[in-house]
Amino acid sequence: MKITEVLKYFGLSEYEAKALYVLLLHGELTAKDIAELSGIPRTSVYDVMNLLESKGLVVSYGKPLRFRAIEADEIVKIFSGIVLDRLDLLKKELSRLRGGASEEVRVYKGEATLSILRTLVSEARERIVALLSYITDDMAEILNSAKCRVTVVSSNASRVKGECYEFQRKEKLLEKVKGLCHGILIFDDRAAMIVFMNGIALSIVSYDERLVLFLKMLVNSLIEFFRDVRT
């Protein structure tokens, strides 16, 4: 998958994705450079750059005006925030469901969260994919017991055996998120878990095929972004 297609998953337009891509690839550029390298019409470049700058993805300076993208790991943090904001919204909507009202969506609290997590990990046969702000001791122990392939994106992903992607500049981030385990886990293609561990553990587990595929798309798009910026 092209990195521009991945960027569009996070709400960027075609032109925004192309402009950000050439800046990540070439570094500091003028509007003329961006137009020539990306194929964006010169009359549209400044509007596109203003939008990217308003989203915190690009900075501008100097005369003549030049642009550069922020660091790749900072871009990932911004996109992670977008995903987590959407998860918070989803949590609020799903929390309105009464317990047991739907067999496809279930809510767990406290120790029940770790219990269902252990069950889902032990039952996974092909792949577990996880996007987590921070991996706690309990989370690391459970994920390391998996008998299938595990892919993790986190501020401390190296705690888990498998395919790991960590934020490069993570010291300040770790100070903020240490002990707070929020994120998504996908188990094969059959179940998804949205977890919030912030003193009190809360999780939402869905077996709904459409929701599982949607969350899988979000997590996989971020993993593709990491793979692309590494190459």
N, C-alpha and C positions, 0 to 999 in steps of 0.2 A: 504494500500500500504506500502511495506517495505521501510524503510528509504534509503536503498542502491539503490532501484529503483528510488526514488526521486532524490538522488544525481546524478544519471546517466543522468537525464534530463538536468543537468547543465554542461554536457560535460566530466564527469569523466568516466574512464573505469571501468569495473567490478572490477578489483583488487584495483583501487584507491578508489572506493566507499566502498569496504569491509574494507580496511585498515583505512580509515577515520572513518568509523562507529565504529570499535573496539576501536579506540583511544578516540572517544567521549564517548563511553560506559565505558571504563576502566581507562582512564587517561594516565599517563606516562607509556610507554612500550618499551622494547628492540625489535630488529628485530626478535629475536627468539620468543618472546611473540606474536608479530603481526602475524607471520607465523602460530603459533599453534592456535590462537584464530580465525583467519580469513580464514584459509585454503589456503592461498596464498603460493606457493612453496617458500622455503627459498632462493633459488637462484634468485628469482625475487623481494624479499622484498625491497632490497636497491634501485633498479631501480624505484620501485613504490613510495618509500618514497622521492626519489629525485624529482620526478615529482610533488608530492603533495607539497613539500617544495618550488619548483619553482613557484607554483601557489599561494603561501602565505597562504596555509591552514594548514601547519604543521611546527613545529620548532624542531630542533635537538640540542643536547648538551651532554657533559660529556663523560667519559670513564668508562665502555663501552658505546657506543653511545646509547642514548635513544631518544625517539620521543614523542611528545604530539601535539594534535590538538589545534588550537587557539580557543578562546571562540565561542560558538554557534552563538551569535549575530554578531560577526565579520565575521563568515562564511556567514551569511545571507546578510551582507553588500556587500561582494565580489560577491555573486550570484546575488544580486540586480543590481550591476554594470554591470554584464554580460547581464542581461535582458534589462537594459536601453541602453546599447551600441547597442544591436540588434534593439531596438526601434528607436534609432537615425538613424541607417542604413535604417530601414523601412520607416522612415519619409522622408529621402532623395529620396528614390525610388518612394514613392507615390506622393511626391511633384512635380514630373515630369508630373503627370497626369493633364490634363487641367480640370479646373472646369466644372462640368456637363458632362464630357466625359464618366463617368461611374456612373450608378445609384447605384452601390454597394459600392463605395468608394467616400466619400465627404470630403472636407476640409473646416473648419470654422475658422474665425479669429475674435479677439476682443470680443465684447459683444455677437456675434453669438455663441461663444463657450459655454457661460453660458446658453444661451437660448436653444440650442439643448440638453445640459446636463439636464436641467430641464424637457424637454420633454421626454427624454429617461428614466429618473428616475420615472416620473409620469406614464409612460406606462408599466414599469416593473411589472410583476405580480407574479413571483416566487422567483427570487434571483438576487441580484446585488453583484458582486465580484469586489473589487478594490485593486490594488497595487499602492500606491502613496508615493512619497518621503515625502510630507508634506501636511497636510490638512488645507487649508486656511479657513477664515470665510465663504466665499461664498460656498466653497465646502462642509463644514460641514452643513451649512443651507440646501443645496439642498439634500444631502444624508440623512439627518435626516427627510426629508419630504417623504421618500419612504414608500410605503404601502406594501412592501414585505420584505423578509429576506435580511439582508445586512451583508456581510463579508468584513473586511478591514484589510490590512497589511500596516502599515505606521509608521513613526517616532512618530506620535501623534494620533494614531488610536482611543484612548479613547474619542476623540471629537465626535465620531459617535456612535449612538445607534445600537448595534448589536454584532456580533461575531468579536472581535477585537484582533489583534496581533501587539504588539509594540516591537521595539528594546529595549533590557534591558539596555544597556549602551548607552544612546541616547543624553547626554548633548552636546558633541562635534558635533555630527551629526546634532542636531537641530540648532546649531549655523551656520552650513554650508548651510542647506537646508531651513531654515525658510523663508517662503514666496514663495519658488520655488516649485510649484506643478506639478511634472512630473510623468507620470505613465499610467496605463491601467485600464479601467473599462469594465466589461462584464455585459450585461443586458440580463437576461435569457440566451437563446442560440441563440438569433436572431441578436444581435448587439454588436459591440465592439468599444470603444472609446480610442484613444491614445491622451493624453492631455499634453501640454507643456505650463505652465503659468510662465513666467519669465519676468515680466514687460508687455509684449505683449502676449495675450492668443492665442494659436494655437491648433487646435484639428483636428484629422482625425477620421472620423466615418466610419466603414465598416459594411455592411450587408452581406458580402460574407461569406457563411457558412464555407468554409475551413479556412479562415483567423480568423474568430471568434473562431473556435474550436482550432486552433493553439495557439492563445493568451490565451484562457481559460486554455489550458494545462499548459502554462508557469506560470500563476497566481496560479492555483490550486496546482501545484507541490511545490511552495514556501509555500503555506498554509499548505500542508501536512508536510513539513519540520518543520514548527513551531509547529504543533501538536505533532510530534514525539519527538522533543527535550524537550517539556514540560512534557512528560510522563516519 
